[in-house]
């Protein structure tokens, strides 16, 4: 049980770190022409799908931060069993919500950028984009680990409430 908590905290922290790095950098998409090279990220709001990706990835980062906070609350030994049980439930829900929001944001960006093509310009996704997708899988791993933690958590009975 403690091992699952440690791995969940580790994967949640890594997911949040990779998502924040992906959000803060401008190397999502690279275009290479015959004489020039350009790259872009999420903070050049020239298209609507970039705005949607911004919103969903920021929501994922907030849900990931809340998830990690709930796990830390769950781990603290001085909480009552009912609060600890609630923290483990919130940890589970917010971990999956972070994964879902991140997945939607990344899927929207991938689908819209994939449509854009020009035979004169070679385009490809860059490292920030791949860090965003890595955070999706890490958030989903955190969600699965949080489910294991929730199922293994001590549930308060009626007498302890």
TORVO-956654 format. One record per atom (N, C-alpha, C, CB): x, y, z. Coordinates in steps of 0.05 Angstrom, whole numbers, padded with zeros to 5 digits, always signed. Glycine has a CB too. Layout:
residues N
XYZ/...
This chain:
residues 161
+00017-00024+00000/+00000+00000+00000/+00017+00025+00000/-00019+00000+00024/+00037+00026+00018/+00055+00049+00019/+00071+00051-00007/+00074+00047+00043/+00078+00028-00018/+00094+00028-00043/+00077+00040-00065/+00102+00000-00050/+00051+00034-00066/+00034+00046-00086/+00032+00076-00083/+00006+00033-00085/+00031+00084-00058/+00030+00113-00052/+00055+00127-00062/+00026+00118-00022/+00078+00114-00057/+00103+00126-00066/+00105+00127-00097/+00127+00110-00055/+00097+00105-00110/+00098+00105-00139/+00077+00125-00150/+00092+00077-00150/+00054+00127-00138/+00034+00146-00147/+00043+00175-00144/+00008+00142-00131/+00056+00181-00122/+00067+00207-00117/+00089+00213-00138/+00078+00210-00089/+00106+00193-00143/+00127+00197-00163/+00116+00201-00191/+00146+00172-00162/+00098+00184-00199/+00087+00187-00226/+00070+00213-00229/+00070+00163-00234/+00055+00220-00208/+00040+00245-00209/+00058+00269-00210/+00022+00247-00185/+00080+00269-00195/+00099+00291-00196/+00113+00293-00223/+00120+00288-00173/+00121+00270-00234/+00133+00270-00260/+00114+00279-00282/+00144+00242-00267/+00089+00271-00280/+00069+00279-00299/+00064+00310-00298/+00042+00265-00294/+00062+00320-00274/+00058+00349-00271/+00083+00364-00281/+00053+00356-00241/+00107+00355-00275/+00131+00368-00284/+00133+00368-00314/+00156+00355-00271/+00128+00345-00326/+00130+00344-00356/+00109+00361-00369/+00127+00315-00365/+00085+00362-00358/+00064+00379-00369/+00071+00408-00366/+00037+00373-00356/+00082+00416-00343/+00089+00444-00339/+00112+00452-00357/+00096+00449-00310/+00131+00435-00362/+00153+00440-00380/+00142+00443-00409/+00175+00418-00379/+00124+00425-00416/+00112+00426-00443/+00096+00452-00447/+00094+00402-00448/+00082+00460-00426/+00066+00484-00428/+00083+00509-00430/+00048+00487-00404/+00106+00509-00417/+00122+00534-00416/+00142+00536-00439/+00136+00535-00390/+00145+00517-00456/+00164+00519-00478/+00150+00522-00505/+00182+00494-00478/+00165+00532-00524/+00155+00537-00551/+00165+00518-00572/+00161+00565-00559/+00169+00493-00565/+00179+00474-00584/+00159+00452-00589/+00206+00462-00575/+00135+00459-00596/+00114+00439-00601/+00114+00430-00630/+00087+00450-00593/+00119+00449-00648/+00116+00444-00677/+00139+00458-00691/+00088+00454-00687/+00152+00444-00709/+00174+00455-00724/+00168+00454-00754/+00201+00440-00717/+00174+00476-00767/+00171+00477-00796/+00199+00484-00808/+00150+00498-00805/+00207+00468-00827/+00233+00471-00840/+00229+00476-00870/+00252+00447-00834/+00238+00499-00879/+00236+00505-00908/+00264+00502-00920/+00226+00534-00912/+00266+00512-00944/+00292+00509-00959/+00314+00526-00946/+00288+00516-00988/+00307+00549-00935/+00327+00567-00924/+00321+00575-00895/+00329+00591-00941/+00298+00568-00884/+00291+00578-00857/+00279+00555-00841/+00271+00600-00859/+00280+00559-00815/+00268+00541-00796/+00253+00557-00775/+00289+00522-00782/+00229+00547-00768/+00212+00561-00748/+00200+00541-00730/+00191+00579-00762/+00195+00549-00705/+00181+00531-00687/+00160+00548-00672/+00201+00519-00666/+00139+00533-00663/+00118+00547-00649/+00109+00530-00625/+00094+00553-00668/+00095+00543-00607/+00085+00530-00583/+00056+00537-00579/+00102+00537-00559/+00048+00536-00554/+00020+00542-00547/+00014+00571-00542/+00012+00525-00523/+00034+00588-00540/+00029+00615-00531/+00030+00635-00554/+00049+00623-00510/+00023+00625-00578/+00019+00642-00601/-00010+00637-00610/+00040+00637-00624/-00030+00650-00597/-00058+00643-00602/-00069+00653-00628/-00075+00654-00579/-00059+00642-00650/-00069+00649-00676/-00091+00631-00686/-00046+00650-00696/-00095+00609-00673/-00116+00590-00681/-00132+00581-00657/-00103+00566-00695/-00157+00574-00663/-00176+00566-00641/-00167+00540-00628/-00204+00563-00652/-00156+00521-00643/-00149+00496-00631/-00126+00499-00611/-00141+00475-00652/-00109+00519-00615/-00088+00524-00595/-00100+00535-00569/-00068+00545-00606/-00121+00551-00571/-00135+00561-00547/-00147+00537-00532/-00156+00582-00554/-00160+00519-00546/-00172+00495-00534/-00150+00478-00520/-00187+00478-00554/-00128+00475-00533/-00106+00459-00521/-00095+00473-00497/-00083+00455-00542/-00093+00500-00497/-00084+00515-00474/-00103+00510-00450/-00083+00545-00480/-00128+00512-00455/-00148+00509-00433/-00147+00481-00421/-00177+00515-00444/-00147+00461-00438/-00148+00434-00428/-00122+00426-00414/-00153+00414-00450/-00099+00435-00424/-00074+00428-00411/-00070+00444-00384/-00050+00434-00429/-00080+00468-00383/-00079+00483-00358/-00098+00469-00337/-00087+00512-00362/-00122+00461-00346/-00140+00446-00328/-00127+00420-00319/-00166+00440-00342/-00112+00407-00336/-00098+00382-00329/-00077+00388-00308/-00085+00369-00354/-00062+00410-00311/-00041+00417-00292/-00054+00424-00265/-00025+00441-00302/-00076+00438-00264/-00089+00444-00239/-00100+00419-00226/-00112+00464-00244/-00112+00401-00242/-00122+00376-00230/-00099+00358-00221/-00139+00360-00251/-00077+00359-00235/-00053+00344-00226/-00042+00354-00199/-00032+00344-00247/-00042+00381-00197/-00033+00393-00172/-00051+00386-00149/-00031+00423-00174/-00077+00387-00154/-00097+00379-00133/-00094+00349-00126/-00125+00385-00143/-00089+00333-00146/-00085+00304-00141/-00061+00299-00123/-00082+00290-00168/-00039+00311-00129/-00015+00308-00112/-00020+00318-00084/+00009+00322-00125/-00034+00340-00082/-00041+00351-00055/-00058+00332-00039/-00055+00378-00058/-00077+00319-00053/-00095+00300-00039/-00079+00275-00030/-00118+00292-00057/-00060+00267-00047/-00044+00244-00039/-00027+00251-00015/-00026+00235-00063/-00015+00274-00014/+00000+00283+00009/-00017+00284+00034/+00014+00310+00004/-00042+00293+00031/-00061+00293+00053/-00067+00265+00062/-00087+00308+00046/-00070+00247+00043/-00076+00219+00050/-00053+00206+00065/-00082+00203+00024/-00028+00213+00058/-00005+00200+00070/-00001+00210+00098/+00020+00206+00053/-00008+00235+00104/-00003+00245+00131/-00018+00229+00152/-00012+00275+00133/-00004+00220+00173/-00015+00201+00192/-00034+00213+00213/+00007+00188+00207/-00035+00239+00216/-00051+00251+00238/-00079+00258+00230/-00037+00275+00248/-00088+00251+00205/-00115+00256+00197/-00134+00235+00207/-00117+00259+00166/-00159+00242+00210/-00179+00222+00218/-00185+00204+00194/-00205+00236+00227/-00195+00180+00199/-00199+00161+00178/-00219+00171+00157/-00210+00134+00189/-00239+00186+00165/-00259+00196+00145/-00246+00216+00126/-00283+00208+00159/-00229+00234+00137/-00216+00253+00120/-00196+00240+00102/-00203+00275+00137/-00182+00220+00113/-00162+00205+00097/-00176+00190+00074/-00147+00186+00115/-00199+00179+00080/-00214+00165+00059/-00224+00184+00037/-00238+00150+00072/-00233+00207+00046/-00241+00228+00026/-00218+00237+00009/-00254+00252+00041/-00195+00241+00022/-00171+00249+00007/-00163+00228-00014/-00147+00254+00027/-00165+00202-00007/-00158+00182-00026/-00178+00181-00049/-00156+00154-00012/-00203+00186-00043/-00223+00187-00065/-00218+00211-00083/-00252+00189-00053/-00213+00234-00071/-00207+00258-00088/-00181+00254-00104/-00204+00283-00070/-00162+00241-00092/-00137+00235-00106/-00143+00218-00131/-00117+00220-00088/-00159+00198-00128/-00166+00181-00150/-00181+00196-00172/-00183+00158-00140/-00201+00212-00164/-00217+00227-00184/-00200+00247-00199/-00240+00240-00170/-00184+00263-00184/-00169+00284-00197/-00146+00274-00214/-00159+00303-00176/-00135+00251-00207/-00114+00239-00223/-00125+00231-00251/-00101+00215-00209/-00148+00218-00251/-00161+00211-00276/-00171+00236-00291/-00184+00192-00272/-00180+00256-00277/-00189+00281-00290/-00165+00295-00304/-00202+00300-00270/-00142+00295-00290/-00118+00307-00302/-00110+00292-00327/-00095+00307-00282/-00111+00266-00326/-00104+00250-00350/-00124+00254-00373/-00104+00220-00343/-00149+00256-00366/-00170+00261-00387/-00167+00288-00400/-00197+00257-00375/-00164+00309-00383/-00161+00336-00394/-00135+00338-00411/-00160+00357-00371/-00114+00327-00401/-00089+00327-00417/-00092+00312-00443/-00066+00315-00400/-00106+00290-00442/-00110+00274-00467/-00127+00289-00487/-00123+00247-00460/-00148+00302-00478/-00165+00318-00496/-00149+00341-00509/-00190+00329-00482/-00134+00355-00492/-00118+00378-00503/-00098+00369-00523/-00104+00392-00480/-00084+00347-00517/-00063+00337-00535/-00076+00325-00561/-00046+00315-00521/-00098+00312-00558/-00112+00301-00582/-00122+00323-00600/-00135+00283-00573/-00132+00344-00589/-00141+00367-00606/-00118+00379-00621/-00155+00389-00588/-00096+00384-00606/-00072+00395-00619/-00061+00377-00641/-00050+00401-00598/-00059+00351-00635/-00048+00332-00654/-00066+00330-00679/-00046+00304-00641/-00092+00328-00675/-00110+00326-00698/-00110+00350-00716/-00138+00321-00688/-00109+00374-00704/-00110+00398-00720/-00083+00404-00734/-00118+00422-00703/-00062+00399-00720/-00035+00403-00733/-00030+00382-00754/-00013+00402-00712/-00041+00359-00751/-00036+00337-00770/-00048+00344-00797/-00048+00311-00760/-00070+00360-00797/-00083+00367-00822/-00067+00387-00839/-00111+00379-00816/-00051+00403-00825/-00036+00424-00839/-00012+00412-00853/-00027+00446-00819/-00011+00416-00879/+00013+00406-00893/+00017+00424-00918/+00009+00377-00902/+00042+00427-00925/+00050+00442-00948/+00074+00427-00961/+00058+00472-00940/+00073+00421-00987/+00094+00406-00999/+00121+00420-00998/+00087+00399-01027/+00121+00447-00996/+00146+00462-00996/+00160+00462-00969/+00140+00490-01005/+00144+00456-00948/+00155+00459-00921/+00152+00432-00907/+00139+00481-00905/+00174+00423-00895/+00174+00398-00879/+00166+00406-00850/+00202+00384-00880/+00145+00393-00840/+00135+00399-00813/+00136+00374-00796/+00107+00411-00813/+00142+00377-00770/+00141+00355-00752/+00137+00365-00723/+00168+00338-00754/+00129+00347-00706/+00125+00354-00678/+00152+00353-00664/+00105+00334-00665/+00155+00371-00644/+00181+00373-00630/+00179+00363-00602/+00190+00403-00630/+00199+00366-00586/+00202+00353-00560/+00181+00362-00540/+00229+00358-00549/+00172+00387-00540/+00152+00396-00521/+00125+00381-00525/+00147+00426-00524/+00119+00376-00551/+00095+00361-00558/+00097+00333-00546/+00092+00360-00588/+00120+00320-00548/+00123+00293-00538/+00123+00293-00507/+00149+00280-00548/+00132+00314-00495/+00130+00315-00466/+00101+00318-00457/+00147+00339-00455/+00085+00332-00473/+00056+00334-00467/+00043+00306-00468/+00043+00353-00487/+00050+00291-00488/+00038+00264-00490/+00049+00245-00468/+00044+00251-00517/+00074+00249-00460/+00085+00233-00438/+00070+00239-00412/+00115+00240-00434/+00062+00264-00408/+00047+00271-00384/+00020+00258-00384/+00044+00301-00382/+00008+00254-00408/-00018+00240-00409/-00015+00212-00398/-00029+00239-00438/+00005+00197-00407/+00009+00170-00398/+00017+00168-00369/+00030+00156-00415/+00032+00188-00360/+00040+00188-00332/+00016+00194-00314/+00062+00209-00327/-00002+00213-00323/-00026+00218-00307/-00044+00194-00306/-00041+00242-00320/-00046+00179-00329/-00062+00155-00328/-00051+00133-00310/-00066+00144-00357/-00024+00131-00310/-00011+00113-00291/-00017+00121-00262/+00019+00111-00296/-00016+00147-00257/-00022+00158-00231/-00051+00151-00223/-00017+00188-00230/-00069+00153-00243/-00097+00147-00238/-00100+00117-00231/-00114+00153-00262/-00086+00100-00245/-00088+00071-00239/-00076+00065-00211/-00074+00055-00260/-00054+00077-00205/-00042+00073-00178/-00060+00085-00157/-00015+00086-00177/-00073+00107-00162/-00091+00119-00143/-00115+00102-00138/-00100+00147-00152/-00124+00088-00158/-00146+00069-00155/-00138+00047-00137/-00156+00059-00182/-00114+00037-00140/-00104+00016-00122/-00101+00026-00094/-00076+00006-00132/-00092+00051-00090/-00090+00063-00064/-00118+00066-00051/-00076+00090-00065/-00137+00075-00067/-00164+00079-00057/-00177+00052-00048/-00182+00092-00078/-00173+00032-00064/-00184+00005-00057/-00171-00006-00032/-00182-00014-00080/-00146+00000-00028/-00132-00011-00005/-00134+00007+00020/-00103-00014-00012/-00146+00030+00017/-00148+00049+00040/-00167+00039+00061/-00156+00077+00030/-00162+00046+00085/-00180+00039+00107/-00206+00055+00104/-00167+00044+00135/-00228+00042+00104/-00254+00055+00101/-00266+00058+00129/-00273+00040+00082/-00274+00082+00136/-00287+00086+00162/-00314+00073+00162/-00288+00116+00169/-00321+00061+00185/-00347+00049+00188/-00365+00069+00202/-00346+00022+00202/-00389+00062+00207/-00409+00080+00219/-00401+00088+00246/-00436+00067+00219/-00389+00071+00262/-00382+00077+00290/-00360+00098+00291/-00373+00052+00304/-00342+00098+00271/-00320+00117+00273/-00327+00145+00263/-00296+00107+00257/-00350+00148+00250/-00359+00174+00241/-00371+00189+00264/-00379+00172+00218/
